[in-house]
């Protein structure tokens, strides 16, 4: 183990930290994630869009324009047996 709690030879990226934050909180708005990770909201939205396309997270833009966009883990696909 090395400092940061990861195994030797494994790199931890900002995207890893973003995914960890989502797993911890179950759902996080983009502004909150940006502040926690010390990056811009545009950066977090970019990551979320990529991860959404890959089916890892779900990026949600609420219908109410006063609600903030948020991201959550993509629900498991029961048909594919993916958790």
C-alpha atoms as a printed R data frame, in Angstrom:
   type eleno elety resid chain resno       x      y       z
1  ATOM     1    CA   UNK     A     1   0.000  0.000   0.000
2  ATOM     2    CA   UNK     A     2   1.106  3.531  -0.710
3  ATOM     3    CA   UNK     A     3   0.018  6.862   0.665
4  ATOM     4    CA   UNK     A     4  -3.618  7.428  -0.274
5  ATOM     5    CA   UNK     A     5  -4.621  3.862   0.541
6  ATOM     6    CA   UNK     A     6  -4.132  2.360  -2.932
7  ATOM     7    CA   UNK     A     7  -2.003 -0.603  -3.901
8  ATOM     8    CA   UNK     A     8   1.529 -0.023  -5.225
9  ATOM     9    CA   UNK     A     9   1.586  0.740  -8.942
10 ATOM    10    CA   UNK     A    10  -2.048  1.857  -9.172
11 ATOM    11    CA   UNK     A    11  -2.755  5.448 -10.138
12 ATOM    12    CA   UNK     A    12  -5.811  7.266  -8.806
13 ATOM    13    CA   UNK     A    13  -7.170  9.923 -11.148
14 ATOM    14    CA   UNK     A    14  -9.560 12.811 -10.631
15 ATOM    15    CA   UNK     A    15 -12.223 10.771 -12.432
16 ATOM    16    CA   UNK     A    16 -11.682  7.970  -9.881
17 ATOM    17    CA   UNK     A    17 -12.271 10.533  -7.117
18 ATOM    18    CA   UNK     A    18 -15.428 11.712  -8.933
19 ATOM    19    CA   UNK     A    19 -16.790  8.157  -9.105
20 ATOM    20    CA   UNK     A    20 -15.927  7.572  -5.443
21 ATOM    21    CA   UNK     A    21 -17.832 10.748  -4.506
22 ATOM    22    CA   UNK     A    22 -20.896  9.572  -6.447
23 ATOM    23    CA   UNK     A    23 -20.762  6.127  -4.825
24 ATOM    24    CA   UNK     A    24 -20.487  7.697  -1.363
25 ATOM    25    CA   UNK     A    25 -23.302 10.222  -1.760
26 ATOM    26    CA   UNK     A    26 -25.487  8.125  -4.139
27 ATOM    27    CA   UNK     A    27 -26.293 11.362  -6.003
28 ATOM    28    CA   UNK     A    28 -24.348 14.605  -6.310
29 ATOM    29    CA   UNK     A    29 -25.054 17.841  -8.181
30 ATOM    30    CA   UNK     A    30 -22.409 19.089 -10.586
31 ATOM    31    CA   UNK     A    31 -21.601 22.240  -8.602
32 ATOM    32    CA   UNK     A    32 -21.102 20.260  -5.382
33 ATOM    33    CA   UNK     A    33 -18.862 17.734  -7.145
34 ATOM    34    CA   UNK     A    34 -16.797 20.506  -8.738
35 ATOM    35    CA   UNK     A    35 -16.247 22.187  -5.372
36 ATOM    36    CA   UNK     A    36 -15.335 18.905  -3.658
37 ATOM    37    CA   UNK     A    37 -12.842 17.969  -6.395
38 ATOM    38    CA   UNK     A    38 -11.477 21.513  -6.858
39 ATOM    39    CA   UNK     A    39 -12.209 21.577 -10.599
40 ATOM    40    CA   UNK     A    40 -14.648 23.580 -12.723
41 ATOM    41    CA   UNK     A    41 -18.263 22.591 -13.122
42 ATOM    42    CA   UNK     A    42 -17.622 22.304 -16.879
43 ATOM    43    CA   UNK     A    43 -14.923 19.705 -16.183
44 ATOM    44    CA   UNK     A    44 -17.251 17.657 -13.974
45 ATOM    45    CA   UNK     A    45 -20.002 17.880 -16.594
46 ATOM    46    CA   UNK     A    46 -17.565 16.696 -19.278
47 ATOM    47    CA   UNK     A    47 -16.575 13.674 -17.164
48 ATOM    48    CA   UNK     A    48 -20.236 12.948 -16.402
49 ATOM    49    CA   UNK     A    49 -21.172 13.066 -20.107
50 ATOM    50    CA   UNK     A    50 -18.434 10.584 -20.991
51 ATOM    51    CA   UNK     A    51 -19.291  8.263 -18.094
52 ATOM    52    CA   UNK     A    52 -22.994  8.506 -18.977
53 ATOM    53    CA   UNK     A    53 -22.289  7.461 -22.582
54 ATOM    54    CA   UNK     A    54 -20.358  4.462 -21.223
55 ATOM    55    CA   UNK     A    55 -23.306  3.501 -18.982
56 ATOM    56    CA   UNK     A    56 -21.366  3.996 -15.736
57 ATOM    57    CA   UNK     A    57 -23.302  6.974 -14.361
58 ATOM    58    CA   UNK     A    58 -26.572  8.710 -15.158
59 ATOM    59    CA   UNK     A    59 -26.388 12.467 -15.773
60 ATOM    60    CA   UNK     A    60 -29.761 14.080 -15.073
61 ATOM    61    CA   UNK     A    61 -30.898 17.515 -16.199
62 ATOM    62    CA   UNK     A    62 -34.097 18.230 -14.212
63 ATOM    63    CA   UNK     A    63 -37.092 19.665 -16.078
64 ATOM    64    CA   UNK     A    64 -37.323 22.507 -13.552
65 ATOM    65    CA   UNK     A    65 -34.733 25.106 -14.654
66 ATOM    66    CA   UNK     A    66 -34.169 26.097 -11.012
67 ATOM    67    CA   UNK     A    67 -33.012 22.584 -10.053
68 ATOM    68    CA   UNK     A    68 -29.342 21.781 -10.551
69 ATOM    69    CA   UNK     A    69 -28.128 18.985 -12.842
70 ATOM    70    CA   UNK     A    70 -26.903 15.964 -10.911
71 ATOM    71    CA   UNK     A    71 -25.205 12.648 -11.462
72 ATOM    72    CA   UNK     A    72 -25.796  9.255  -9.891
73 ATOM    73    CA   UNK     A    73 -24.529  5.748 -10.492
74 ATOM    74    CA   UNK     A    74 -26.226  4.070 -13.423
75 ATOM    75    CA   UNK     A    75 -28.761  1.518 -12.204
76 ATOM    76    CA   UNK     A    76 -27.728 -2.121 -12.630
77 ATOM    77    CA   UNK     A    77 -28.946 -3.794 -15.806
78 ATOM    78    CA   UNK     A    78 -30.845 -6.886 -14.676
79 ATOM    79    CA   UNK     A    79 -31.021 -8.276 -18.224
80 ATOM    80    CA   UNK     A    80 -27.238 -8.307 -18.604
81 ATOM    81    CA   UNK     A    81 -26.521 -9.307 -15.009
82 ATOM    82    CA   UNK     A    82 -24.325 -6.247 -14.566
83 ATOM    83    CA   UNK     A    83 -24.080 -4.746 -11.081
